[in-house]
Amino acid sequence: MTTAQRPADTVALPQDLVRPLLHRAAAGGAPSVEVFAPATGHKIADLPQSSIADIDAAFGRARQAQQEWARTPVRTRVAVLRRFHDIVLAEQGTILDIVQTETGKSRPHAFDEVGDVAVNSRYYAAVAGRLLATRRPRGVLPALTRVDVRHRPKGVVAVISPWNYPLALAVSDALPALVAGNAVVGRPDNQTALTALWAVHAAERAGLPTGLWQIVLGRGREIGGEVIARADYVDYTGSSATGRTIAKQAGERLIGYSLELGGKNPLLVLGDADASAAAKTAVRASFASAGQLCESMERIYVHEAVYDEFITEFIAGVEALTLGADLAFTSDMGSLTFPRQLDTVRAHVDDAVAKGAKVLTGGKHRPDLGPYFYEPTVLTDVRPGMTVYREETFGPVVSVYKVSSDEDAIEQANDTAYGLNASVWSRSGSRGRAVAARVNAGSVNVNEGFIAAWGSADAPSGGLGISGTGRRHGPEGLLKYVDTQTIATQRVLPIGPLPGMSEATWAKTMTLYFGVMKRLRQK
C-alpha cells in the first residue's frame, strides 16, 4: 500500500516574493486569472494576462535589445550563462518552492529541473564559442577562393513552454537561443508563470540585458497565434495536436520551428536483464512528476524468463512510494497538476478495468491528500481496444506486458505513432544497444529510464513520428537558432576563362582539375 503525507495547508509562496515577479511580465492589459496550488487547492496569485498591445510591446523591447546583443562578443554572452548557473544552484530553495507550489510535484522531481538547467547552462557556456565561430571551409579554387561561413541569430525566438517541467522547458530552450545572440519572448503556461518570471529575474541579475528576455502571459488558444505571428523562430513543447497547429502557422510564415510533443514510451526488459535493477529504475521512470513527463514510461515489456521476478520487485517498489508535495525531500511522488489530468487518468484506468484489465496496485484517487492526487497505478492484461493501450495518459499509470522474445518486445514497442523515448534492459551492453537501435524513438536509454539520454547535454534529444520534429540539447540545440551566411571572396584570378582562353579550353582545363582533385581526395 502506497504511503502518504498530507501537504501543508498553507500557501507556500509569500506574497513579497510573488508580487515583484508578476510586475516583470509584459501583461496587465487583459483581465487577470486566478492560479491555484494543485496540492492544496489554495490560491497562489491573480495572474495578469497579456493583451495584443502587451505582446506588441514585448516584441518591440525584445527586438531593440537584440540588436545590441547580437553585436556583443560571445564570451560576454557566455559569462552571463556561467553566472546564471551559479544563481540557480545557490538559490535553488526558492525556485524549488515555486516549482512545487505551481505543479504539485515532489521535491526530488523538482530538483531534476534545477539539475537540467545547471547542466545546460554549463554546457552551452562551454561550447558556444566553438559552435558560433566563423568557419573557413575550402573554396572552389583553393588559395584563390576564400570562404567564410558565419552564424547570424534568427532575431526574436518564441519559447512556448508547458506546465509540467516549467523550469527545465522554459529555461533550457531559452539559454542556447540567448547565447546565440537572439532575444526571447517566452509564453509559459499560466499555471507555472512564476517559475519563468523568476528565471528571467535571475538571468538579469546574472548580467542579461533588460528587455532581452520577455514574458507574455495568456492561454495558448488566446495569444499563442499572436506570439507566433511576431516571432522569427518558434520552440514549442506540448501536445501533438497543438504541435500540428503551430507547424501550420509557422509554415505559412516560412519561419523555423522545433517541436517536442507527446510520447507513449516503452521500457523493454530482455531475458538476460537484471530484473531487480530494472524494476527499481522503472519505478522512477514511470512515476517521475506523477507520470506528467513526456519522457516517462507508460508501457513495460518484460521477457517471460524474468517476468515474475520483475513484477514482484516492481510492485514492491511502487507500493513503497510516499505520496505528498511537502516542501522538503520527504515525498517520492506528488500530485497531478490539473483536474483535466485527473479526469484523463481516471477515465483510462476505469475503461481498462471495465474491458478486462487488472489493477496490480494503485488505481485510486486520493482526495484525502489533495484535490488531484492519484495513486501510482500498475495495470496488466491491457489489450487493443482499451484507451490506455494507445493513447498517452500523461499520469501515474503504466501497463506491463509479458513477451517471449526480443523480436516480440521490439514489435510491440514500435506499435505506436509516437517515438520520443525508450528504455532497454540487458546485462550485455552490446545486446542492449543492438535492440535499442531497432526501437523507433529519438532517445533510447540502455539500463536507465530517461535521465541518461536527457541529461547528456552534448547529445541531441527529440522525437520521431507524432512525438515531434527538431532537437534540443547538443550542438543542434544551439545551431537551430541561427542562420548560416556564406561570404566567398575571389582573389587574383576570376572563376572563368582567362583572357584569350576559349570556353572549350576552359572546360577541358576544369575537367582535368576535377579529376586531379578526386585523385587527391579533396572535397
C-alpha positions as CSV (number, residue, x, y, z in Angstrom):
1,M,0.0,0.0,0.0
2,T,1.5,3.4,-1.0
3,T,2.1,5.6,2.0
4,A,1.1,9.2,2.1
5,Q,2.0,12.5,3.7
6,R,-0.6,15.3,3.9
7,P,0.7,18.6,2.2
8,A,0.8,21.7,4.3
9,D,-2.5,23.6,4.5
10,T,-0.8,27.0,3.9
11,V,0.0,28.8,0.7
12,A,3.7,28.1,0.2
13,L,4.8,31.3,-1.5
14,P,4.9,34.5,0.4
15,Q,3.4,37.5,-1.5
16,D,6.5,39.6,-1.1
17,L,8.1,37.0,-3.5
18,V,5.1,36.7,-5.8
19,R,4.3,40.4,-6.4
20,P,7.7,41.6,-7.7
21,L,7.7,38.6,-10.1
22,L,4.3,39.5,-11.5
23,H,5.5,43.0,-12.3
24,R,8.1,41.6,-14.6
25,A,5.5,40.2,-17.0
26,A,4.5,42.1,-20.2
27,A,0.9,41.8,-19.0
28,G,-1.9,43.6,-17.5
29,G,-3.9,44.8,-20.5
30,A,-6.3,41.8,-20.2
31,P,-8.3,40.6,-17.2
32,S,-6.3,38.6,-14.6
33,V,-6.9,34.9,-13.9
34,E,-6.7,33.1,-10.6
35,V,-4.0,30.4,-10.2
36,F,-4.2,27.7,-7.6
37,A,-1.7,25.3,-6.0
38,P,-2.6,21.8,-7.1
39,A,-1.5,20.1,-3.9
40,T,-3.7,22.2,-1.6
41,G,-6.3,24.0,-3.8
42,H,-5.2,27.3,-2.3
43,K,-4.8,30.4,-4.5
44,I,-1.3,31.4,-5.5
45,A,-1.9,34.6,-7.3
46,D,-4.2,36.7,-9.5
47,L,-2.1,36.4,-12.7
48,P,-2.1,39.3,-15.1
49,Q,-2.8,38.5,-18.7
50,S,-1.3,40.0,-21.9
51,S,-3.3,42.0,-24.4
52,I,-2.3,42.4,-28.0
53,A,-0.8,45.7,-27.1
54,D,1.3,44.0,-24.3
55,I,2.5,41.4,-26.8
56,D,3.5,44.1,-29.4
57,A,5.4,46.0,-26.7
58,A,7.2,42.8,-25.5
59,F,8.4,42.0,-29.0
60,G,9.3,45.7,-29.6
61,R,11.5,45.7,-26.5
62,A,13.0,42.4,-27.4
63,R,13.9,43.4,-30.9
64,Q,15.5,46.6,-29.7
65,A,17.6,44.8,-27.1
66,Q,18.5,42.1,-29.6
67,Q,20.2,44.4,-32.0
68,E,22.9,45.4,-29.4
69,W,23.1,41.8,-28.0
70,A,23.8,40.4,-31.5
71,R,26.9,42.7,-31.6
72,T,28.0,41.6,-28.1
73,P,31.0,39.2,-28.1
74,V,30.2,35.6,-27.5
75,R,32.5,35.5,-24.5
76,T,30.3,38.2,-22.8
77,R,27.2,36.2,-23.5
78,V,28.8,33.1,-22.2
79,A,29.7,34.8,-18.9
80,V,26.0,35.5,-18.3
81,L,25.2,31.8,-18.6
82,R,28.0,30.9,-16.1
83,R,26.7,33.4,-13.6
84,F,23.1,32.2,-14.2
85,H,24.3,28.7,-13.5
86,D,25.6,29.7,-10.1
87,I,22.5,31.7,-9.1
88,V,20.2,28.8,-9.9
89,L,22.2,26.4,-7.7
90,A,22.7,29.0,-4.9
91,E,19.0,29.9,-4.8
92,Q,17.6,26.5,-5.5
93,G,15.5,26.5,-2.3
94,T,13.4,29.4,-3.7
95,I,12.9,28.1,-7.2
96,L,12.1,24.6,-5.8
97,D,9.4,26.1,-3.6
98,I,7.9,27.9,-6.7
99,V,8.1,24.9,-8.9
100,Q,6.5,22.6,-6.3
101,T,3.7,25.1,-5.5
102,E,2.8,25.7,-9.1
103,T,3.0,22.0,-10.2
104,G,2.3,19.9,-7.1
105,K,5.3,17.6,-7.9
106,S,7.5,16.2,-5.2
107,R,10.8,18.0,-4.3
108,P,13.1,15.3,-5.8
109,H,11.4,15.6,-9.1
110,A,11.5,19.4,-8.9
111,F,15.2,19.2,-8.3
112,D,15.6,17.3,-11.6
113,E,14.7,20.6,-13.2
114,V,17.4,22.5,-11.3
115,G,19.9,19.9,-12.4
116,D,18.7,20.2,-16.0
117,V,19.2,24.0,-16.1
118,A,22.6,23.7,-14.4
119,V,23.8,21.1,-16.9
120,N,22.6,23.1,-19.9
121,S,23.9,26.4,-18.7
122,R,27.3,24.9,-18.2
123,Y,27.3,23.0,-21.5
124,Y,26.3,25.9,-23.7
125,A,28.7,28.2,-21.9
126,A,31.4,25.7,-22.8
127,V,30.6,25.1,-26.5
128,A,29.0,28.3,-27.7
129,G,32.3,30.0,-28.7
130,R,33.3,27.0,-30.8
131,L,29.9,26.4,-32.4
132,L,29.4,30.1,-33.3
133,A,32.9,30.8,-34.6
134,T,33.3,31.7,-38.2
135,R,34.2,28.7,-40.3
136,R,36.7,28.7,-43.2
137,P,35.8,25.8,-45.5
138,R,37.7,25.1,-48.7
139,G,36.8,27.3,-51.6
140,V,36.1,26.2,-55.1
141,L,39.6,27.1,-56.1
142,P,42.0,26.6,-53.1
143,A,44.2,29.6,-52.3
144,L,42.2,31.7,-54.8
145,T,38.7,31.4,-53.2
146,R,38.3,32.4,-49.6
147,V,35.1,31.2,-47.9
148,D,33.8,32.4,-44.6
149,V,30.7,30.8,-43.1
150,R,29.1,33.0,-40.4
151,H,26.3,32.4,-38.0
152,R,23.6,35.0,-37.7
153,P,21.0,34.9,-34.9
154,K,17.4,34.4,-36.0
155,G,16.2,37.5,-34.2
156,V,13.4,37.0,-31.6
157,V,12.7,33.4,-30.6
158,A,9.3,32.4,-29.1
159,V,9.7,29.8,-26.4
160,I,6.2,28.3,-25.7
161,S,6.7,26.1,-22.7
162,P,4.3,23.8,-20.8
163,W,3.4,23.4,-17.1
164,N,4.8,20.0,-16.3
165,Y,8.5,20.9,-16.3
166,P,8.3,24.7,-16.1
167,L,11.9,25.5,-15.2
168,A,13.6,23.0,-17.5
169,L,11.5,23.6,-20.5
170,A,11.1,27.4,-20.2
171,V,14.8,28.0,-19.5
172,S,16.9,25.2,-21.1
173,D,15.5,26.1,-24.5
174,A,15.9,29.8,-24.0
175,L,19.6,29.7,-22.9
176,P,21.1,28.5,-26.2
177,A,18.8,31.0,-28.1
178,L,20.2,33.8,-26.0
179,V,23.8,32.8,-26.1
180,A,23.4,32.6,-29.9
181,G,22.6,36.3,-30.0
182,N,18.8,36.2,-30.1
183,A,16.2,37.7,-27.9
184,V,13.5,35.5,-26.4
185,V,9.8,36.1,-25.8
186,G,8.5,33.3,-23.5
187,R,4.9,32.2,-23.2
188,P,4.8,29.9,-20.2
189,D,1.6,28.2,-19.1
190,N,-0.4,30.4,-16.8
191,Q,-0.2,27.7,-14.1
192,T,3.6,27.9,-13.9
193,A,4.3,31.6,-14.9
194,L,6.1,32.4,-11.7
195,T,8.8,29.9,-12.5
196,A,9.5,31.6,-15.8
197,L,9.4,35.0,-14.3
198,W,11.9,34.0,-11.6
199,A,14.2,32.7,-14.2
200,V,14.2,36.0,-16.2
201,H,14.9,37.9,-12.9
202,A,17.8,35.5,-12.2
203,A,19.2,35.9,-15.7
204,E,19.1,39.7,-15.5
205,R,20.9,39.5,-12.1
206,A,23.5,37.4,-13.9
207,G,24.0,40.2,-16.4
208,L,21.5,39.6,-19.2
209,P,20.4,43.0,-20.6
210,T,17.0,44.1,-19.5
211,G,14.4,43.6,-22.2
212,L,16.2,40.8,-24.0
213,W,14.1,38.0,-22.4
214,Q,10.4,39.0,-22.2
215,I,7.5,37.0,-20.8
216,V,3.9,37.3,-22.0
217,L,1.0,35.6,-20.2
218,G,-2.2,34.1,-21.5
219,R,-3.9,30.9,-22.6
220,G,-2.4,29.4,-25.7
221,R,-5.7,29.5,-27.6
222,E,-6.0,33.2,-27.0
223,I,-2.4,34.5,-27.5
224,G,-0.4,31.6,-28.9
225,G,-1.1,32.6,-32.5
226,E,-0.3,36.2,-31.8
227,V,3.1,35.2,-30.4
228,I,3.9,33.0,-33.4
229,A,2.8,35.8,-35.8
230,R,5.6,38.1,-34.4
231,A,8.4,35.5,-33.9
232,D,11.3,34.7,-36.1
233,Y,11.5,31.1,-34.8
234,V,9.3,29.0,-32.6
235,D,10.3,26.5,-30.0
236,Y,7.3,24.5,-28.5
237,T,6.9,21.7,-26.0
238,G,3.4,20.2,-25.6
239,S,0.8,18.1,-27.2
240,S,1.0,16.6,-30.7
241,A,-2.4,18.2,-31.6
242,T,-1.2,21.7,-30.7
243,G,2.2,21.0,-32.4
244,R,0.4,20.4,-35.7
245,T,-1.3,23.8,-35.4
246,I,1.9,25.5,-34.6
247,A,3.7,23.8,-37.5
248,K,1.0,25.1,-39.9
249,Q,1.2,28.6,-38.6
250,A,5.0,28.7,-38.8
251,G,4.9,27.1,-42.2
252,E,2.6,29.8,-43.5
253,R,5.2,32.4,-42.4
254,L,8.2,30.3,-43.6
255,I,9.9,30.5,-40.2
256,G,11.6,27.6,-38.5
257,Y,10.3,25.7,-35.6
258,S,11.2,22.9,-33.2
259,L,8.5,20.8,-31.5
260,E,8.8,18.2,-28.7
261,L,5.4,16.6,-28.4
262,G,3.8,13.6,-26.7
263,G,5.0,10.1,-26.0
264,K,3.8,6.6,-25.2
265,N,7.2,5.4,-24.2
266,P,8.2,1.7,-23.9
267,L,10.6,0.0,-21.4
268,L,11.9,-3.3,-22.6
269,V,13.3,-5.9,-20.1
270,L,15.2,-8.5,-22.1
271,G,15.5,-12.1,-21.0
272,D,19.1,-11.6,-19.7
273,A,18.3,-8.4,-17.8
274,D,18.9,-7.8,-14.1
275,A,15.2,-7.8,-13.2
276,S,15.7,-6.3,-9.8
277,A,17.7,-3.3,-11.1
278,A,15.3,-2.9,-14.0
279,A,12.3,-2.8,-11.6
280,K,13.9,-0.3,-9.3
281,T,14.6,2.2,-12.1
282,A,11.3,1.5,-13.8
283,V,9.5,2.9,-10.7
284,R,11.1,6.4,-11.2
285,A,11.0,6.1,-14.9
286,S,7.2,5.6,-14.8
287,F,6.2,7.9,-11.9
288,A,8.5,10.9,-12.0
289,S,6.3,14.0,-11.6
290,A,3.3,11.7,-11.2
291,G,3.9,10.5,-14.8
292,Q,3.4,14.0,-16.2
293,L,6.7,13.8,-18.1
294,C,6.9,13.4,-21.9
295,E,9.9,11.1,-21.4
296,S,8.3,8.8,-18.8
297,M,7.4,5.2,-19.3
298,E,3.8,4.1,-20.0
299,R,4.4,0.6,-21.4
300,I,6.7,-2.1,-20.0
301,Y,7.5,-5.3,-22.0
302,V,9.1,-8.0,-19.9
303,H,10.6,-11.3,-21.1
304,E,8.8,-14.3,-19.7
305,A,12.1,-15.6,-18.2
306,V,12.4,-12.7,-15.8
307,Y,8.7,-11.5,-15.6
308,D,7.8,-13.0,-12.2
309,E,10.9,-11.5,-10.6
310,F,10.5,-8.2,-12.2
311,I,6.8,-7.8,-11.4
312,T,7.3,-8.7,-7.8
313,E,10.1,-6.2,-7.3
314,F,8.3,-3.5,-9.3
315,I,5.1,-3.7,-7.4
316,A,7.0,-3.7,-4.1
317,G,8.9,-0.5,-5.3
318,V,5.7,1.2,-6.3
319,E,3.9,0.4,-3.1
320,A,6.9,1.8,-1.1
321,L,6.5,5.2,-2.6
322,T,5.4,8.1,-0.3
323,L,2.8,10.4,-1.8
324,G,2.9,14.1,-0.9
325,A,4.0,17.5,-2.0
326,D,5.6,18.9,1.1
327,L,8.4,21.4,0.5
328,A,11.2,19.0,1.6
329,F,12.8,15.9,0.2
330,T,10.4,13.6,2.1
331,S,7.9,12.6,-0.6
332,D,8.5,10.4,-3.6
333,M,5.6,11.4,-5.8
334,G,3.4,14.4,-5.8
335,S,0.1,15.5,-7.2
336,L,-1.4,15.8,-10.7
337,T,-1.5,19.4,-11.7
338,F,-5.0,19.9,-13.2
339,P,-8.4,18.4,-12.9
340,R,-8.3,17.5,-16.5
341,Q,-5.2,15.3,-15.9
342,L,-7.1,13.6,-13.1
343,D,-10.1,13.1,-15.3
344,T,-7.9,11.5,-18.0
345,V,-6.2,9.2,-15.6
346,R,-9.4,8.0,-14.0
347,A,-11.0,7.5,-17.5
348,H,-8.1,5.5,-18.8
349,V,-8.0,3.2,-15.7
350,D,-11.8,2.8,-15.5
351,D,-12.1,2.0,-19.2
352,A,-9.3,-0.6,-19.0
353,V,-10.8,-2.3,-15.9
354,A,-14.2,-2.4,-17.5
355,K,-12.8,-4.1,-20.5
356,G,-10.8,-6.8,-18.5
357,A,-7.6,-5.2,-17.4
358,K,-6.3,-5.9,-13.9
359,V,-5.0,-3.4,-11.4
360,L,-2.0,-4.8,-9.6
361,T,-1.6,-1.8,-7.4
362,G,-3.0,1.7,-7.1
363,G,-6.0,2.7,-9.2
364,K,-7.4,5.2,-6.7
365,H,-8.0,8.9,-6.5
366,R,-6.7,10.2,-3.1
367,P,-8.7,13.4,-2.3
368,D,-7.7,12.9,1.4
369,L,-4.2,14.1,0.3
370,G,-5.2,16.9,-2.0
371,P,-7.6,17.6,-4.9
372,Y,-5.6,15.9,-7.7
373,F,-3.6,13.1,-6.0
374,Y,-3.9,9.7,-7.7
375,E,-2.1,6.6,-6.6
376,P,0.7,5.2,-8.8
377,T,-1.0,2.5,-10.8
378,V,0.2,-0.7,-12.5
379,L,-2.1,-2.5,-15.0
380,T,-1.8,-5.9,-16.7
381,D,-4.0,-7.6,-19.3
382,V,-4.2,-4.4,-21.3
383,R,-5.3,-5.1,-24.9
384,P,-6.1,-3.2,-28.1
385,G,-9.5,-1.5,-27.8
386,M,-8.7,-0.1,-24.4
387,T,-8.0,3.6,-24.4
388,V,-4.8,3.3,-22.3
389,Y,-3.4,0.8,-24.9
390,R,-2.6,3.5,-27.5
391,E,-3.3,6.9,-26.1
392,E,-0.9,8.9,-23.9
393,T,-2.2,9.0,-20.4
394,F,0.3,11.6,-19.0
395,G,-0.3,10.4,-15.5
396,P,0.9,7.8,-12.9
397,V,-0.3,4.8,-14.9
398,V,1.8,2.1,-16.5
399,S,0.8,-1.1,-18.3
400,V,3.0,-4.3,-18.1
401,Y,3.1,-6.9,-20.8
402,K,4.8,-10.3,-20.9
403,V,6.8,-11.1,-24.1
404,S,8.5,-14.2,-25.4
405,S,11.5,-12.8,-27.3
406,D,13.4,-9.7,-28.2
407,E,11.6,-9.6,-31.5
408,D,8.2,-9.7,-29.7
409,A,9.3,-6.8,-27.5
410,I,10.6,-4.7,-30.3
411,E,7.5,-5.3,-32.5
412,Q,5.1,-4.3,-29.7
413,A,7.3,-1.3,-28.6
414,N,7.2,0.0,-32.1
415,D,3.4,-0.5,-32.5
416,T,2.7,3.2,-31.9
417,A,2.6,6.5,-33.7
418,Y,4.8,8.1,-31.1
419,G,8.6,7.9,-30.9
420,L,10.0,10.1,-28.2
421,N,11.9,8.0,-25.6
422,A,12.5,4.3,-24.7
423,S,14.5,2.1,-22.3
424,V,16.1,-1.3,-22.9
425,W,17.5,-3.5,-20.1
426,S,20.1,-6.2,-20.6
427,R,23.2,-7.4,-18.8
428,S,25.0,-7.1,-22.1
429,G,25.6,-3.6,-23.2
430,S,26.1,-4.6,-26.9
431,R,22.9,-6.6,-26.9
432,G,21.0,-3.7,-25.3
433,R,22.4,-1.2,-27.8
434,A,21.5,-3.6,-30.7
435,V,17.9,-3.8,-29.6
436,A,17.8,0.0,-28.8
437,A,18.9,0.7,-32.4
438,R,15.7,-1.1,-33.6
439,V,13.3,0.9,-31.4
440,N,11.6,3.8,-33.1
441,A,12.4,6.6,-30.6
442,G,14.5,9.7,-30.7
443,S,16.3,8.7,-27.5
444,V,16.8,5.2,-26.1
445,N,18.4,4.6,-22.7
446,V,20.2,1.2,-22.1
447,N,19.9,0.2,-18.4
448,E,18.4,3.5,-17.5
449,G,15.0,5.1,-17.8
450,F,15.3,8.6,-19.3
451,I,17.9,10.6,-17.4
452,A,21.0,9.1,-19.1
453,A,20.0,10.4,-22.5
454,W,18.2,13.5,-21.3
455,G,21.0,14.6,-19.0
456,S,23.7,14.1,-21.6
457,A,23.6,17.7,-22.8
458,D,26.1,17.1,-25.6
459,A,23.7,14.7,-27.3
460,P,20.5,15.8,-29.2
461,S,17.1,15.0,-27.8
462,G,13.8,14.9,-29.7
463,G,11.0,12.8,-31.1
464,L,10.1,10.7,-34.2
465,G,6.6,10.3,-35.6
466,I,4.0,12.4,-33.9
467,S,6.4,13.0,-31.0
468,G,7.8,16.0,-32.8
469,T,10.5,17.4,-35.0
470,G,13.7,19.2,-34.4
471,R,16.1,18.7,-31.5
472,R,17.1,20.3,-28.2
473,H,20.4,19.8,-26.4
474,G,23.7,19.2,-28.2
475,P,25.1,21.4,-31.0
476,E,21.7,21.1,-32.7
477,G,20.0,22.7,-29.8
478,L,22.0,25.9,-30.4
479,L,22.5,25.9,-34.1
480,K,18.7,25.7,-34.8
481,Y,18.6,29.3,-33.5
482,V,21.0,30.7,-36.1
483,D,21.1,31.1,-39.9
484,T,24.3,30.5,-41.8
485,Q,25.7,33.0,-44.2
486,T,28.4,32.2,-46.7
487,I,30.8,35.0,-47.8
488,A,33.0,33.9,-50.7
489,T,35.9,36.2,-51.8
490,Q,37.6,35.5,-55.1
491,R,41.3,36.6,-55.3
492,V,43.8,37.2,-58.2
493,L,42.0,35.2,-60.9
494,P,38.4,35.0,-61.8
495,I,36.4,31.8,-62.0
496,G,36.1,31.6,-65.7
497,P,38.3,31.6,-68.9
498,L,41.4,33.6,-68.7
499,P,41.9,36.4,-71.2
500,G,42.3,34.9,-74.6
501,M,41.1,31.4,-73.4
502,S,38.1,29.9,-75.2
503,E,35.2,28.4,-73.3
504,A,36.1,24.9,-74.8
505,T,39.7,25.2,-73.4
506,W,38.3,26.4,-70.1
507,A,36.0,23.4,-69.9
508,K,38.9,21.0,-70.7
509,T,41.1,22.7,-68.0
510,M,38.4,22.4,-65.4
511,T,37.7,18.8,-66.3
512,L,41.4,18.0,-65.7
513,Y,41.2,19.9,-62.4
514,F,38.2,18.0,-61.2
515,G,39.9,14.7,-61.9
516,V,43.1,15.7,-60.0
517,M,41.0,16.8,-57.0
518,K,39.2,13.5,-56.9
519,R,42.5,11.6,-57.0
520,L,43.8,13.8,-54.2
521,R,40.6,13.0,-52.3
522,Q,39.9,16.7,-51.9
523,K,36.4,18.0,-51.2
